[in-house]
Amino acid sequence: MQRMGMMIGVKPEMLAKYRELHAAVWPEILDLISRCNIRNYTIFLREPENLLFGTWEYHGTDFAADMARMAADEKNQEWWAFTIPCQKPMETRAEGEWWAMMEEVFHHD
């Protein structure tokens, strides 16, 4: 298992829409997340900066392949058509990233 984290901004004018979408995530999206070996997925919001922090546990063996499968999923592409316009990527994100991945520097169970 690997713990992972990422962050992105939310456009202030889209914050209510983003909250609304995540208050009722489509069952197909929740199933896809599980099928892509992601567990304990949580998104936190920091206001007034409007930053999102996502954290999860990855229980698979090929993260790149699982993320490619997630990106190729037709229902997920439909979901992203609603969520991506709400988001404001970090200027410092790596090439090819939408959400900026973060390094784990400490953990305590």
Secondary structure, DSSP 8 states (H G I E B T S, - for coil): -EEEEEEEEE-GGGHHHHHHHHHT--HHHHHHHHHTTEEEEEEEEETTTTEEEEEEEE-SS-HHHHHHHHHH-HHHHHHHHHHGGGEE--TT--TT-SSEEE-------
